[in-house]
């Protein structure tokens, strides 16, 4: 599902500022989480670090703190593990329909200023994980059958396959000034 050119397309639409990328010990993080992260996400973090702040999208940099360990003494609040634990509780509270998943199948990779949550549904291989969005405004969940960078590219290009994002600051942002 992760398109080979998703990251390249994203970089073409929204070049990353110089020096904002992040370094992650992927081996340690993936061991702690018990899963491998998608390659496009790793590339995004390398190029963009913590997100597209000018467009109100924060991308969570993974650490060895997981949803299961986020409440341990000394664990940082607000990290990927903490936000994922909160997302899973939200999933249970909102009782979504139309998406076959359990709360534990979700990993949150981003959030915005509207408290919307950007997640993966961790079914299959990481390259096949679809994006699942929780819209805080109306407490709805929407599934997008594409990977993270393809999803962001669709939104930045105002692609109809991401129509649910039309009220986002990201919508059409890749077309401005073009």
C-alpha positions in Angstrom: 0.0 0.0 0.0 2.9 2.4 0.7 3.6 3.9 -2.6 7.3 3.9 -3.6 7.2 7.5 -4.5 5.1 8.8 -1.7 8.0 10.5 0.1 9.4 11.8 -3.1 6.1 13.3 -4.0 5.7 14.9 -0.6 9.2 16.4 -0.8 8.3 17.8 -4.2 5.1 19.4 -2.9 6.6 20.6 0.4 10.4 20.6 0.5 11.6 20.1 4.1 13.3 23.0 5.8 17.1 22.5 6.2 18.1 20.8 9.4 14.7 19.8 10.8 15.1 16.0 10.4 15.3 13.7 13.4 17.5 10.8 14.2 15.9 7.7 15.7 17.4 4.5 16.9 15.0 2.5 14.9 16.4 -0.9 16.1 15.7 0.1 19.8 12.3 1.6 19.0 11.1 -1.3 17.0 12.2 -3.8 19.6 10.4 -1.8 22.3 7.2 -1.6 20.2 7.4 -5.1 18.9 6.8 -4.0 15.4 8.6 -2.4 12.4 7.6 1.0 11.3 6.8 1.8 7.7 9.7 2.9 5.5 7.9 6.1 4.4 7.5 7.1 8.0 11.1 6.6 8.7 12.0 8.7 5.6 9.6 11.4 6.7 11.1 11.6 10.2 14.6 11.7 8.6 13.6 14.6 6.4 10.9 16.5 8.3 11.4 15.5 12.0 8.4 16.4 14.0 6.1 17.4 11.2 4.7 20.2 9.2 4.4 22.8 11.9 3.5 25.7 9.5 0.5 23.5 8.6 -0.4 22.6 12.1 0.6 18.9 11.9 2.8 17.4 14.5 4.3 14.1 13.7 5.2 12.0 16.7 8.9 10.9 16.9 8.9 7.3 18.2 10.9 6.3 21.3 11.2 3.2 23.4 8.2 4.4 25.4 5.2 2.4 24.3 1.5 2.6 25.1 2.1 -0.1 27.7 5.0 1.7 29.4 3.9 5.4 29.0 2.6 5.6 32.5 5.7 4.3 34.2 7.6 6.8 36.4 10.0 8.9 34.2 8.2 8.1 30.9 7.7 11.3 28.9 4.1 12.4 28.5 3.0 13.5 25.1 5.2 11.0 23.2 4.1 8.5 20.6 3.4 5.9 23.3 1.3 8.2 25.5 -0.7 9.6 22.5 -1.3 6.1 21.1 -2.6 4.9 24.5 -5.0 7.9 24.5 -6.0 7.2 20.9 -6.8 3.6 21.9 -9.0 4.8 24.7 -10.8 7.2 22.3 -11.4 4.3 19.9 -13.1 2.3 22.7 -15.1 5.4 23.9 -16.4 6.3 20.4 -17.2 2.8 19.3 -16.4 3.3 15.6 -18.3 1.5 12.9 -17.2 0.5 9.5 -13.6 -0.2 10.4 -12.7 -3.7 11.4 -10.1 -3.2 14.2 -9.4 -3.4 17.8 -8.0 -0.5 19.8 -4.6 -2.3 20.1 -4.4 -2.3 16.3 -3.9 1.5 16.3 -0.6 3.4 16.5 -0.8 7.2 16.4 1.8 8.9 14.2 0.5 12.5 14.3 -1.9 15.1 15.7 -3.0 18.6 14.9 -4.2 21.7 16.7 -7.8 20.5 16.4 -7.0 17.4 18.4 -7.4 15.2 15.3 -5.4 12.0 15.5 -3.5 10.5 12.6 -3.0 6.8 13.0 -2.1 3.5 11.3 -4.2 0.5 11.4 -1.4 -2.1 12.0 -2.9 -5.0 9.9 -0.5 -6.8 7.6 3.0 -5.6 6.9 4.0 -2.0 7.8 4.1 -1.1 4.1 0.4 -2.0 3.9 -0.8 -0.1 7.0 -3.7 2.2 6.0 -4.1 5.6 7.7 -7.0 6.1 10.1 -8.0 9.6 11.1 -10.0 10.5 14.2 -11.8 13.8 13.7 -12.2 15.4 17.1 -14.8 17.9 15.7 -17.4 15.2 15.1 -15.9 12.1 16.9 -15.6 10.1 13.6 -13.0 7.8 12.3 -12.1 7.6 8.6 -9.9 5.0 6.9 -7.7 6.0 4.0 -6.2 3.0 2.0 -2.8 4.4 1.6 0.4 4.9 3.7 1.3 8.0 5.6 3.3 10.0 3.0 0.8 9.1 0.2 -2.0 10.3 2.5 -0.2 13.6 3.2 0.5 14.1 -0.5 -3.2 13.5 -1.3 -4.2 16.1 1.2 -1.6 18.7 0.1 -2.8 18.2 -3.5 -6.5 18.4 -2.6 -7.0 14.9 -4.1 -10.6 13.8 -3.8 -9.5 10.5 -2.2 -8.7 12.6 0.9 -11.9 14.7 0.8 -12.5 14.2 4.5 -9.5 16.5 5.1 -10.9 19.5 3.1 -11.2 21.7 6.3 -7.6 21.0 7.3 -4.8 23.5 7.0 -3.0 20.8 5.0 -5.7 20.8 2.3 -4.3 22.3 -1.0 -1.1 23.5 0.8 1.0 21.8 -1.8 -0.7 23.7 -4.5 -0.2 27.2 -3.1 2.3 29.2 -5.0 2.4 26.6 -7.8 
